[in-house]
Amino acid sequence: MIMIGVDKNEEKAVQMYKLAAAQGYSAAQFNLGMMMMMMMMMMMIGVMMMMIIVNMLTVMMIAMF
């Protein structure tokens, strides 16, 4: 498949959405909020995965003794 366009740049997207949101564009405010929510969800998933791994390792270590 041939793709035409620009490379994805989330940092630039956030910068542009912030500029547009500051000027009162409601779609930009919504999209910026959605991007921030997705970033927070990804961080939460990462934390949960780390907690699961730590719990699994703890159970394995307890089972060894």
Beta strands, then each sheet from edge to edge (+ up, - down):
end
